[in-house]
Amino acid sequence: MIRHVPFRLCFVVLLLSAVAACSAPAVVESSATAVTVRYGSLDGIEEATQLAQKTCAVHRKTARLRDTANFGLSERYGHFDCI
């Protein structure tokens, strides 16, 4: 019984990591001049760009990718300027 605990714990951690990596892109911060979008490794920067375009369109502007930051598989950020 004790031998199965590490396996089960690893399985739960792996499952939670997979769910976190599959979350949809989300706007973390936005203003009339900039947008920051969090996205997962499976989403890609393309989906983050589409969300940034929609967010900047509210201010009658378009999104331009300024830079990206990667913090592992599930924490990636795209920083966009609204121009």
PDB file of N, CA, C and O in Angstrom, chain B, residues numbered from 101:
ATOM      1  N   MET B 101       0.818  -1.197   0.000  1.00  0.00           N
ATOM      2  CA  MET B 101       0.000   0.000   0.000  1.00  0.00           C
ATOM      3  C   MET B 101       0.859   1.257   0.000  1.00  0.00           C
ATOM      4  O   MET B 101       0.545   2.214  -0.707  1.00  0.00           O
ATOM      5  N   ILE B 102       1.915   1.273   0.763  1.00  0.00           N
ATOM      6  CA  ILE B 102       2.760   2.456   0.847  1.00  0.00           C
ATOM      7  C   ILE B 102       3.473   2.698  -0.487  1.00  0.00           C
ATOM      8  O   ILE B 102       3.745   3.846  -0.837  1.00  0.00           O
ATOM      9  N   ARG B 103       3.777   1.638  -1.231  1.00  0.00           N
ATOM     10  CA  ARG B 103       4.460   1.796  -2.512  1.00  0.00           C
ATOM     11  C   ARG B 103       3.600   2.526  -3.534  1.00  0.00           C
ATOM     12  O   ARG B 103       4.144   3.143  -4.450  1.00  0.00           O
ATOM     13  N   HIS B 104       2.288   2.478  -3.410  1.00  0.00           N
ATOM     14  CA  HIS B 104       1.386   3.092  -4.376  1.00  0.00           C
ATOM     15  C   HIS B 104       1.184   4.581  -4.136  1.00  0.00           C
ATOM     16  O   HIS B 104       0.740   5.292  -5.037  1.00  0.00           O
ATOM     17  N   VAL B 105       1.496   5.057  -2.961  1.00  0.00           N
ATOM     18  CA  VAL B 105       1.286   6.477  -2.650  1.00  0.00           C
ATOM     19  C   VAL B 105       2.136   7.376  -3.544  1.00  0.00           C
ATOM     20  O   VAL B 105       1.594   8.338  -4.089  1.00  0.00           O
ATOM     21  N   PRO B 106       3.443   7.126  -3.733  1.00  0.00           N
ATOM     22  CA  PRO B 106       4.213   8.003  -4.626  1.00  0.00           C
ATOM     23  C   PRO B 106       3.684   7.987  -6.063  1.00  0.00           C
ATOM     24  O   PRO B 106       3.656   9.026  -6.723  1.00  0.00           O
ATOM     25  N   PHE B 107       3.265   6.819  -6.549  1.00  0.00           N
ATOM     26  CA  PHE B 107       2.729   6.735  -7.899  1.00  0.00           C
ATOM     27  C   PHE B 107       1.456   7.562  -8.020  1.00  0.00           C
ATOM     28  O   PHE B 107       1.286   8.305  -8.987  1.00  0.00           O
ATOM     29  N   ARG B 108       0.570   7.438  -7.054  1.00  0.00           N
ATOM     30  CA  ARG B 108      -0.688   8.192  -7.090  1.00  0.00           C
ATOM     31  C   ARG B 108      -0.422   9.684  -6.989  1.00  0.00           C
ATOM     32  O   ARG B 108      -1.066  10.482  -7.670  1.00  0.00           O
ATOM     33  N   LEU B 109       0.519  10.061  -6.147  1.00  0.00           N
ATOM     34  CA  LEU B 109       0.856  11.475  -6.001  1.00  0.00           C
ATOM     35  C   LEU B 109       1.428  12.029  -7.309  1.00  0.00           C
ATOM     36  O   LEU B 109       1.068  13.130  -7.725  1.00  0.00           O
ATOM     37  N   CYS B 110       2.301  11.282  -7.946  1.00  0.00           N
ATOM     38  CA  CYS B 110       2.850  11.710  -9.240  1.00  0.00           C
ATOM     39  C   CYS B 110       1.751  11.827 -10.287  1.00  0.00           C
ATOM     40  O   CYS B 110       1.756  12.758 -11.092  1.00  0.00           O
ATOM     41  N   PHE B 111       0.824  10.901 -10.281  1.00  0.00           N
ATOM     42  CA  PHE B 111      -0.274  10.930 -11.235  1.00  0.00           C
ATOM     43  C   PHE B 111      -1.140  12.170 -11.039  1.00  0.00           C
ATOM     44  O   PHE B 111      -1.525  12.814 -12.015  1.00  0.00           O
ATOM     45  N   VAL B 112      -1.449  12.513  -9.788  1.00  0.00           N
ATOM     46  CA  VAL B 112      -2.270  13.687  -9.494  1.00  0.00           C
ATOM     47  C   VAL B 112      -1.538  14.964  -9.914  1.00  0.00           C
ATOM     48  O   VAL B 112      -2.143  15.859 -10.505  1.00  0.00           O
ATOM     49  N   VAL B 113      -0.251  15.051  -9.614  1.00  0.00           N
ATOM     50  CA  VAL B 113       0.530  16.232 -10.004  1.00  0.00           C
ATOM     51  C   VAL B 113       0.581  16.355 -11.519  1.00  0.00           C
ATOM     52  O   VAL B 113       0.431  17.455 -12.052  1.00  0.00           O
ATOM     53  N   LEU B 114       0.787  15.263 -12.210  1.00  0.00           N
ATOM     54  CA  LEU B 114       0.823  15.278 -13.670  1.00  0.00           C
ATOM     55  C   LEU B 114      -0.523  15.702 -14.253  1.00  0.00           C
ATOM     56  O   LEU B 114      -0.575  16.486 -15.201  1.00  0.00           O
ATOM     57  N   LEU B 115      -1.595  15.191 -13.692  1.00  0.00           N
ATOM     58  CA  LEU B 115      -2.931  15.539 -14.155  1.00  0.00           C
ATOM     59  C   LEU B 115      -3.220  17.025 -13.948  1.00  0.00           C
ATOM     60  O   LEU B 115      -3.751  17.679 -14.845  1.00  0.00           O
ATOM     61  N   LEU B 116      -2.882  17.555 -12.797  1.00  0.00           N
ATOM     62  CA  LEU B 116      -3.099  18.979 -12.529  1.00  0.00           C
ATOM     63  C   LEU B 116      -2.250  19.857 -13.439  1.00  0.00           C
ATOM     64  O   LEU B 116      -2.699  20.919 -13.871  1.00  0.00           O
ATOM     65  N   SER B 117      -1.045  19.428 -13.727  1.00  0.00           N
ATOM     66  CA  SER B 117      -0.188  20.182 -14.644  1.00  0.00           C
ATOM     67  C   SER B 117      -0.779  20.213 -16.048  1.00  0.00           C
ATOM     68  O   SER B 117      -0.734  21.240 -16.725  1.00  0.00           O
ATOM     69  N   ALA B 118      -1.327  19.094 -16.478  1.00  0.00           N
ATOM     70  CA  ALA B 118      -1.934  19.029 -17.805  1.00  0.00           C
ATOM     71  C   ALA B 118      -3.147  19.939 -17.899  1.00  0.00           C
ATOM     72  O   ALA B 118      -3.343  20.606 -18.915  1.00  0.00           O
ATOM     73  N   VAL B 119      -3.957  19.973 -16.860  1.00  0.00           N
ATOM     74  CA  VAL B 119      -5.139  20.837 -16.856  1.00  0.00           C
ATOM     75  C   VAL B 119      -4.721  22.299 -16.881  1.00  0.00           C
ATOM     76  O   VAL B 119      -5.335  23.103 -17.582  1.00  0.00           O
ATOM     77  N   ALA B 120      -3.690  22.654 -16.130  1.00  0.00           N
ATOM     78  CA  ALA B 120      -3.216  24.042 -16.105  1.00  0.00           C
ATOM     79  C   ALA B 120      -2.663  24.443 -17.472  1.00  0.00           C
ATOM     80  O   ALA B 120      -2.841  25.586 -17.895  1.00  0.00           O
ATOM     81  N   ALA B 121      -2.005  23.532 -18.158  1.00  0.00           N
ATOM     82  CA  ALA B 121      -1.438  23.849 -19.471  1.00  0.00           C
ATOM     83  C   ALA B 121      -2.513  23.990 -20.536  1.00  0.00           C
ATOM     84  O   ALA B 121      -2.268  24.606 -21.573  1.00  0.00           O
ATOM     85  N   CYS B 122      -3.682  23.443 -20.309  1.00  0.00           N
ATOM     86  CA  CYS B 122      -4.751  23.483 -21.298  1.00  0.00           C
ATOM     87  C   CYS B 122      -5.727  24.635 -21.094  1.00  0.00           C
ATOM     88  O   CYS B 122      -6.725  24.727 -21.809  1.00  0.00           O
ATOM     89  N   SER B 123      -5.462  25.505 -20.143  1.00  0.00           N
ATOM     90  CA  SER B 123      -6.386  26.610 -19.917  1.00  0.00           C
ATOM     91  C   SER B 123      -6.333  27.583 -21.086  1.00  0.00           C
ATOM     92  O   SER B 123      -5.291  27.756 -21.719  1.00  0.00           O
ATOM     93  N   ALA B 124      -7.451  28.207 -21.359  1.00  0.00           N
ATOM     94  CA  ALA B 124      -7.555  29.128 -22.499  1.00  0.00           C
ATOM     95  C   ALA B 124      -6.791  30.414 -22.211  1.00  0.00           C
ATOM     96  O   ALA B 124      -6.595  30.776 -21.050  1.00  0.00           O
ATOM     97  N   PRO B 125      -6.360  31.102 -23.261  1.00  0.00           N
ATOM     98  CA  PRO B 125      -5.691  32.392 -23.065  1.00  0.00           C
ATOM     99  C   PRO B 125      -6.606  33.362 -22.322  1.00  0.00           C
ATOM    100  O   PRO B 125      -7.824  33.347 -22.500  1.00  0.00           O
ATOM    101  N   ALA B 126      -6.001  34.199 -21.492  1.00  0.00           N
ATOM    102  CA  ALA B 126      -6.775  35.151 -20.706  1.00  0.00           C
ATOM    103  C   ALA B 126      -6.041  36.480 -20.608  1.00  0.00           C
ATOM    104  O   ALA B 126      -4.814  36.518 -20.510  1.00  0.00           O
ATOM    105  N   VAL B 127      -6.797  37.560 -20.634  1.00  0.00           N
ATOM    106  CA  VAL B 127      -6.213  38.888 -20.461  1.00  0.00           C
ATOM    107  C   VAL B 127      -5.887  39.061 -18.986  1.00  0.00           C
ATOM    108  O   VAL B 127      -6.757  38.918 -18.126  1.00  0.00           O
ATOM    109  N   VAL B 128      -4.627  39.370 -18.700  1.00  0.00           N
ATOM    110  CA  VAL B 128      -4.172  39.564 -17.335  1.00  0.00           C
ATOM    111  C   VAL B 128      -4.241  41.041 -16.969  1.00  0.00           C
ATOM    112  O   VAL B 128      -4.579  41.404 -15.842  1.00  0.00           O
ATOM    113  N   GLU B 129      -3.916  41.877 -17.935  1.00  0.00           N
ATOM    114  CA  GLU B 129      -3.895  43.321 -17.705  1.00  0.00           C
ATOM    115  C   GLU B 129      -4.184  44.011 -19.027  1.00  0.00           C
ATOM    116  O   GLU B 129      -3.701  43.580 -20.074  1.00  0.00           O
ATOM    117  N   SER B 130      -4.965  45.074 -18.987  1.00  0.00           N
ATOM    118  CA  SER B 130      -5.211  45.811 -20.224  1.00  0.00           C
ATOM    119  C   SER B 130      -5.480  47.276 -19.927  1.00  0.00           C
ATOM    120  O   SER B 130      -5.985  47.641 -18.865  1.00  0.00           O
ATOM    121  N   SER B 131      -5.129  48.093 -20.892  1.00  0.00           N
ATOM    122  CA  SER B 131      -5.410  49.530 -20.850  1.00  0.00           C
ATOM    123  C   SER B 131      -5.603  49.970 -22.288  1.00  0.00           C
ATOM    124  O   SER B 131      -5.611  49.137 -23.194  1.00  0.00           O
ATOM    125  N   ALA B 132      -5.757  51.252 -22.508  1.00  0.00           N
ATOM    126  CA  ALA B 132      -5.923  51.758 -23.867  1.00  0.00           C
ATOM    127  C   ALA B 132      -4.624  51.672 -24.664  1.00  0.00           C
ATOM    128  O   ALA B 132      -4.642  51.777 -25.890  1.00  0.00           O
ATOM    129  N   THR B 133      -3.496  51.480 -23.977  1.00  0.00           N
ATOM    130  CA  THR B 133      -2.200  51.473 -24.670  1.00  0.00           C
ATOM    131  C   THR B 133      -1.510  50.115 -24.691  1.00  0.00           C
ATOM    132  O   THR B 133      -0.602  49.912 -25.496  1.00  0.00           O
ATOM    133  N   ALA B 134      -1.913  49.169 -23.824  1.00  0.00           N
ATOM    134  CA  ALA B 134      -1.213  47.881 -23.760  1.00  0.00           C
ATOM    135  C   ALA B 134      -2.118  46.780 -23.232  1.00  0.00           C
ATOM    136  O   ALA B 134      -3.095  47.035 -22.528  1.00  0.00           O
ATOM    137  N   VAL B 135      -1.765  45.541 -23.592  1.00  0.00           N
ATOM    138  CA  VAL B 135      -2.490  44.351 -23.151  1.00  0.00           C
ATOM    139  C   VAL B 135      -1.470  43.268 -22.827  1.00  0.00           C
ATOM    140  O   VAL B 135      -0.497  43.087 -23.559  1.00  0.00           O
ATOM    141  N   THR B 136      -1.694  42.546 -21.725  1.00  0.00           N
ATOM    142  CA  THR B 136      -0.887  41.380 -21.388  1.00  0.00           C
ATOM    143  C   THR B 136      -1.816  40.174 -21.363  1.00  0.00           C
ATOM    144  O   THR B 136      -2.847  40.182 -20.690  1.00  0.00           O
ATOM    145  N   VAL B 137      -1.433  39.127 -22.112  1.00  0.00           N
ATOM    146  CA  VAL B 137      -2.254  37.918 -22.238  1.00  0.00           C
ATOM    147  C   VAL B 137      -1.450  36.727 -21.726  1.00  0.00           C
ATOM    148  O   VAL B 137      -0.304  36.522 -22.125  1.00  0.00           O
ATOM    149  N   ARG B 138      -2.068  35.937 -20.831  1.00  0.00           N
ATOM    150  CA  ARG B 138      -1.468  34.690 -20.370  1.00  0.00           C
ATOM    151  C   ARG B 138      -1.981  33.567 -21.261  1.00  0.00           C
ATOM    152  O   ARG B 138      -3.176  33.490 -21.546  1.00  0.00           O
ATOM    153  N   TYR B 139      -1.080  32.699 -21.700  1.00  0.00           N
ATOM    154  CA  TYR B 139      -1.486  31.578 -22.557  1.00  0.00           C
ATOM    155  C   TYR B 139      -0.629  30.369 -22.224  1.00  0.00           C
ATOM    156  O   TYR B 139       0.457  30.500 -21.659  1.00  0.00           O
ATOM    157  N   GLY B 140      -1.121  29.204 -22.576  1.00  0.00           N
ATOM    158  CA  GLY B 140      -0.406  27.966 -22.313  1.00  0.00           C
ATOM    159  C   GLY B 140       0.401  27.522 -23.513  1.00  0.00           C
ATOM    160  O   GLY B 140       0.289  28.092 -24.599  1.00  0.00           O
ATOM    161  N   SER B 141       1.214  26.499 -23.310  1.00  0.00           N
ATOM    162  CA  SER B 141       2.071  26.014 -24.387  1.00  0.00           C
ATOM    163  C   SER B 141       1.263  25.411 -25.532  1.00  0.00           C
ATOM    164  O   SER B 141       1.712  25.427 -26.678  1.00  0.00           O
ATOM    165  N   LEU B 142       0.082  24.881 -25.239  1.00  0.00           N
ATOM    166  CA  LEU B 142      -0.744  24.289 -26.285  1.00  0.00           C
ATOM    167  C   LEU B 142      -1.509  25.331 -27.085  1.00  0.00           C
ATOM    168  O   LEU B 142      -1.879  25.082 -28.232  1.00  0.00           O
ATOM    169  N   ASP B 143      -1.752  26.508 -26.488  1.00  0.00           N
ATOM    170  CA  ASP B 143      -2.494  27.558 -27.175  1.00  0.00           C
ATOM    171  C   ASP B 143      -1.639  28.242 -28.228  1.00  0.00           C
ATOM    172  O   ASP B 143      -2.085  28.425 -29.361  1.00  0.00           O
ATOM    173  N   GLY B 144      -0.452  28.611 -27.883  1.00  0.00           N
ATOM    174  CA  GLY B 144       0.435  29.301 -28.804  1.00  0.00           C
ATOM    175  C   GLY B 144       0.174  30.795 -28.819  1.00  0.00           C
ATOM    176  O   GLY B 144      -0.858  31.276 -28.349  1.00  0.00           O
ATOM    177  N   ILE B 145       1.120  31.501 -29.362  1.00  0.00           N
ATOM    178  CA  ILE B 145       1.045  32.955 -29.399  1.00  0.00           C
ATOM    179  C   ILE B 145      -0.040  33.431 -30.365  1.00  0.00           C
ATOM    180  O   ILE B 145      -0.518  34.558 -30.244  1.00  0.00           O
ATOM    181  N   GLU B 146      -0.433  32.592 -31.318  1.00  0.00           N
ATOM    182  CA  GLU B 146      -1.463  32.999 -32.286  1.00  0.00           C
ATOM    183  C   GLU B 146      -2.793  33.272 -31.596  1.00  0.00           C
ATOM    184  O   GLU B 146      -3.447  34.276 -31.879  1.00  0.00           O
ATOM    185  N   GLU B 147      -3.195  32.384 -30.693  1.00  0.00           N
ATOM    186  CA  GLU B 147      -4.459  32.591 -29.979  1.00  0.00           C
ATOM    187  C   GLU B 147      -4.362  33.770 -29.018  1.00  0.00           C
ATOM    188  O   GLU B 147      -5.336  34.497 -28.824  1.00  0.00           O
ATOM    189  N   ALA B 148      -3.199  33.960 -28.423  1.00  0.00           N
ATOM    190  CA  ALA B 148      -3.001  35.115 -27.544  1.00  0.00           C
ATOM    191  C   ALA B 148      -3.090  36.410 -28.347  1.00  0.00           C
ATOM    192  O   ALA B 148      -3.628  37.407 -27.865  1.00  0.00           O
ATOM    193  N   THR B 149      -2.567  36.396 -29.564  1.00  0.00           N
ATOM    194  CA  THR B 149      -2.617  37.578 -30.427  1.00  0.00           C
ATOM    195  C   THR B 149      -4.060  37.899 -30.806  1.00  0.00           C
ATOM    196  O   THR B 149      -4.448  39.067 -30.830  1.00  0.00           O
ATOM    197  N   GLN B 150      -4.851  36.882 -31.099  1.00  0.00           N
ATOM    198  CA  GLN B 150      -6.259  37.111 -31.438  1.00  0.00           C
ATOM    199  C   GLN B 150      -7.009  37.748 -30.272  1.00  0.00           C
ATOM    200  O   GLN B 150      -7.815  38.657 -30.473  1.00  0.00           O
ATOM    201  N   LEU B 151      -6.748  37.276 -29.061  1.00  0.00           N
ATOM    202  CA  LEU B 151      -7.391  37.860 -27.892  1.00  0.00           C
ATOM    203  C   LEU B 151      -6.932  39.297 -27.665  1.00  0.00           C
ATOM    204  O   LEU B 151      -7.734  40.156 -27.298  1.00  0.00           O
ATOM    205  N   ALA B 152      -5.643  39.559 -27.884  1.00  0.00           N
ATOM    206  CA  ALA B 152      -5.127  40.921 -27.748  1.00  0.00           C
ATOM    207  C   ALA B 152      -5.745  41.846 -28.799  1.00  0.00           C
ATOM    208  O   ALA B 152      -6.043  43.005 -28.513  1.00  0.00           O
ATOM    209  N   GLN B 153      -5.936  41.328 -30.019  1.00  0.00           N
ATOM    210  CA  GLN B 153      -6.568  42.133 -31.075  1.00  0.00           C
ATOM    211  C   GLN B 153      -7.987  42.534 -30.670  1.00  0.00           C
ATOM    212  O   GLN B 153      -8.392  43.681 -30.858  1.00  0.00           O
ATOM    213  N   LYS B 154      -8.733  41.589 -30.117  1.00  0.00           N
ATOM    214  CA  LYS B 154     -10.105  41.891 -29.685  1.00  0.00           C
ATOM    215  C   LYS B 154     -10.112  42.909 -28.552  1.00  0.00           C
ATOM    216  O   LYS B 154     -10.974  43.786 -28.507  1.00  0.00           O
ATOM    217  N   THR B 155      -9.161  42.796 -27.645  1.00  0.00           N
ATOM    218  CA  THR B 155      -9.098  43.718 -26.514  1.00  0.00           C
ATOM    219  C   THR B 155      -8.716  45.122 -26.969  1.00  0.00           C
ATOM    220  O   THR B 155      -9.301  46.099 -26.502  1.00  0.00           O
ATOM    221  N   CYS B 156      -7.752  45.235 -27.864  1.00  0.00           N
ATOM    222  CA  CYS B 156      -7.345  46.550 -28.372  1.00  0.00           C
ATOM    223  C   CYS B 156      -8.430  47.164 -29.262  1.00  0.00           C
ATOM    224  O   CYS B 156      -8.548  48.387 -29.341  1.00  0.00           O
ATOM    225  N   ALA B 157      -9.221  46.322 -29.932  1.00  0.00           N
ATOM    226  CA  ALA B 157     -10.277  46.819 -30.820  1.00  0.00           C
ATOM    227  C   ALA B 157     -11.326  47.617 -30.061  1.00  0.00           C
ATOM    228  O   ALA B 157     -11.988  48.478 -30.641  1.00  0.00           O
ATOM    229  N   VAL B 158     -11.485  47.343 -28.775  1.00  0.00           N
ATOM    230  CA  VAL B 158     -12.424  48.114 -27.953  1.00  0.00           C
ATOM    231  C   VAL B 158     -12.031  49.589 -27.950  1.00  0.00           C
ATOM    232  O   VAL B 158     -12.889  50.466 -27.843  1.00  0.00           O
ATOM    233  N   HIS B 159     -10.731  49.858 -28.067  1.00  0.00           N
ATOM    234  CA  HIS B 159     -10.214  51.231 -28.081  1.00  0.00           C
ATOM    235  C   HIS B 159      -9.914  51.716 -29.509  1.00  0.00           C
ATOM    236  O   HIS B 159      -9.232  52.721 -29.708  1.00  0.00           O
ATOM    237  N   ARG B 160     -10.439  50.978 -30.493  1.00  0.00           N
ATOM    238  CA  ARG B 160     -10.226  51.282 -31.916  1.00  0.00           C
ATOM    239  C   ARG B 160      -8.746  51.274 -32.297  1.00  0.00           C
ATOM    240  O   ARG B 160      -8.276  52.125 -33.052  1.00  0.00           O
ATOM    241  N   LYS B 161      -8.025  50.288 -31.753  1.00  0.00           N
ATOM    242  CA  LYS B 161      -6.600  50.124 -32.022  1.00  0.00           C
ATOM    243  C   LYS B 161      -6.321  48.679 -32.384  1.00  0.00           C
ATOM    244  O   LYS B 161      -7.180  47.814 -32.220  1.00  0.00           O
ATOM    245  N   THR B 162      -5.117  48.419 -32.878  1.00  0.00           N
ATOM    246  CA  THR B 162      -4.697  47.052 -33.188  1.00  0.00           C
ATOM    247  C   THR B 162      -3.536  46.669 -32.271  1.00  0.00           C
ATOM    248  O   THR B 162      -2.784  47.524 -31.804  1.00  0.00           O
ATOM    249  N   ALA B 163      -3.409  45.378 -32.027  1.00  0.00           N
ATOM    250  CA  ALA B 163      -2.362  44.875 -31.132  1.00  0.00           C
ATOM    251  C   ALA B 163      -1.090  44.577 -31.913  1.00  0.00           C
ATOM    252  O   ALA B 163      -1.129  44.028 -33.014  1.00  0.00           O
ATOM    253  N   ARG B 164       0.043  44.952 -31.316  1.00  0.00           N
ATOM    254  CA  ARG B 164       1.360  44.619 -31.876  1.00  0.00           C
ATOM    255  C   ARG B 164       2.170  43.973 -30.758  1.00  0.00           C
ATOM    256  O   ARG B 164       2.314  44.547 -29.679  1.00  0.00           O
ATOM    257  N   LEU B 165       2.698  42.781 -31.017  1.00  0.00           N
ATOM    258  CA  LEU B 165       3.468  42.052 -30.009  1.00  0.00           C
ATOM    259  C   LEU B 165       4.746  42.808 -29.667  1.00  0.00           C
ATOM    260  O   LEU B 165       5.562  43.102 -30.541  1.00  0.00           O
ATOM    261  N   ARG B 166       4.909  43.119 -28.381  1.00  0.00           N
ATOM    262  CA  ARG B 166       6.120  43.797 -27.906  1.00  0.00           C
ATOM    263  C   ARG B 166       7.167  42.769 -27.502  1.00  0.00           C
ATOM    264  O   ARG B 166       8.307  42.831 -27.963  1.00  0.00           O
ATOM    265  N   ASP B 167       6.784  41.812 -26.632  1.00  0.00           N
ATOM    266  CA  ASP B 167       7.682  40.736 -26.228  1.00  0.00           C
ATOM    267  C   ASP B 167       6.897  39.624 -25.531  1.00  0.00           C
ATOM    268  O   ASP B 167       5.704  39.759 -25.257  1.00  0.00           O
ATOM    269  N   THR B 168       7.593  38.530 -25.253  1.00  0.00           N
ATOM    270  CA  THR B 168       6.973  37.406 -24.564  1.00  0.00           C
ATOM    271  C   THR B 168       7.831  37.031 -23.360  1.00  0.00           C
ATOM    272  O   THR B 168       9.028  37.317 -23.312  1.00  0.00           O
ATOM    273  N   ALA B 169       7.194  36.388 -22.399  1.00  0.00           N
ATOM    274  CA  ALA B 169       7.891  35.871 -21.221  1.00  0.00           C
ATOM    275  C   ALA B 169       7.386  34.462 -20.963  1.00  0.00           C
ATOM    276  O   ALA B 169       6.178  34.234 -20.908  1.00  0.00           O
ATOM    277  N   ASN B 170       8.298  33.522 -20.806  1.00  0.00           N
ATOM    278  CA  ASN B 170       7.941  32.123 -20.576  1.00  0.00           C
ATOM    279  C   ASN B 170       8.398  31.705 -19.191  1.00  0.00           C
ATOM    280  O   ASN B 170       9.574  31.829 -18.850  1.00  0.00           O
ATOM    281  N   PHE B 171       7.456  31.207 -18.392  1.00  0.00           N
ATOM    282  CA  PHE B 171       7.746  30.707 -17.061  1.00  0.00           C
ATOM    283  C   PHE B 171       7.250  29.266 -16.971  1.00  0.00           C
ATOM    284  O   PHE B 171       6.302  28.983 -16.238  1.00  0.00           O
ATOM    285  N   GLY B 172       7.867  28.372 -17.694  1.00  0.00           N
ATOM    286  CA  GLY B 172       7.453  26.973 -17.698  1.00  0.00           C
ATOM    287  C   GLY B 172       6.408  26.711 -18.766  1.00  0.00           C
ATOM    288  O   GLY B 172       6.179  27.538 -19.649  1.00  0.00           O
ATOM    289  N   LEU B 173       5.775  25.544 -18.673  1.00  0.00           N
ATOM    290  CA  LEU B 173       4.811  25.139 -19.689  1.00  0.00           C
ATOM    291  C   LEU B 173       3.493  25.893 -19.606  1.00  0.00           C
ATOM    292  O   LEU B 173       2.895  26.225 -20.630  1.00  0.00           O
ATOM    293  N   SER B 174       3.041  26.163 -18.389  1.00  0.00           N
ATOM    294  CA  SER B 174       1.699  26.726 -18.257  1.00  0.00           C
ATOM    295  C   SER B 174       1.676  28.229 -18.054  1.00  0.00           C
ATOM    296  O   SER B 174       0.601  28.828 -18.052  1.00  0.00           O
ATOM    297  N   GLU B 175       2.821  28.851 -17.885  1.00  0.00           N
ATOM    298  CA  GLU B 175       2.851  30.283 -17.656  1.00  0.00           C
ATOM    299  C   GLU B 175       3.650  30.979 -18.737  1.00  0.00           C
ATOM    300  O   GLU B 175       4.868  31.121 -18.636  1.00  0.00           O
ATOM    301  N   ARG B 176       2.965  31.401 -19.747  1.00  0.00           N
ATOM    302  CA  ARG B 176       3.563  32.178 -20.829  1.00  0.00           C
ATOM    303  C   ARG B 176       2.756  33.448 -20.977  1.00  0.00           C
ATOM    304  O   ARG B 176       1.529  33.431 -20.880  1.00  0.00           O
ATOM    305  N   TYR B 177       3.440  34.535 -21.208  1.00  0.00           N
ATOM    306  CA  TYR B 177       2.781  35.831 -21.304  1.00  0.00           C
ATOM    307  C   TYR B 177       3.199  36.537 -22.580  1.00  0.00           C
ATOM    308  O   TYR B 177       4.375  36.550 -22.943  1.00  0.00           O
ATOM    309  N   GLY B 178       2.220  37.125 -23.257  1.00  0.00           N
ATOM    310  CA  GLY B 178       2.483  37.965 -24.409  1.00  0.00           C
ATOM    311  C   GLY B 178       2.137  39.385 -24.035  1.00  0.00           C
ATOM    312  O   GLY B 178       1.040  39.666 -23.553  1.00  0.00           O
ATOM    313  N   HIS B 179       3.089  40.283 -24.263  1.00  0.00           N
ATOM    314  CA  HIS B 179       2.875  41.707 -23.962  1.00  0.00           C
ATOM    315  C   HIS B 179       2.686  42.446 -25.292  1.00  0.00           C
ATOM    316  O   HIS B 179       3.559  42.424 -26.160  1.00  0.00           O
ATOM    317  N   PHE B 180       1.549  43.087 -25.428  1.00  0.00           N
ATOM    318  CA  PHE B 180       1.173  43.742 -26.674  1.00  0.00           C
ATOM    319  C   PHE B 180       0.977  45.241 -26.457  1.00  0.00           C
ATOM    320  O   PHE B 180       0.494  45.677 -25.411  1.00  0.00           O
ATOM    321  N   ASP B 181       1.359  46.012 -27.464  1.00  0.00           N
ATOM    322  CA  ASP B 181       1.052  47.437 -27.481  1.00  0.00           C
ATOM    323  C   ASP B 181      -0.199  47.623 -28.320  1.00  0.00           C
ATOM    324  O   ASP B 181      -0.341  46.979 -29.360  1.00  0.00           O
ATOM    325  N   CYS B 182      -1.108  48.487 -27.895  1.00  0.00           N
ATOM    326  CA  CYS B 182      -2.272  48.848 -28.696  1.00  0.00           C
ATOM    327  C   CYS B 182      -1.912  50.117 -29.453  1.00  0.00           C
ATOM    328  O   CYS B 182      -1.720  51.178 -28.858  1.00  0.00           O
ATOM    329  N   ILE B 183      -1.822  49.993 -30.776  1.00  0.00           N
ATOM    330  CA  ILE B 183      -1.404  51.148 -31.602  1.00  0.00           C
ATOM    331  C   ILE B 183      -2.473  51.532 -32.584  1.00  0.00           C
ATOM    332  O   ILE B 183      -2.294  52.476 -33.353  1.00  0.00           O
TER     333      ILE B 183
END
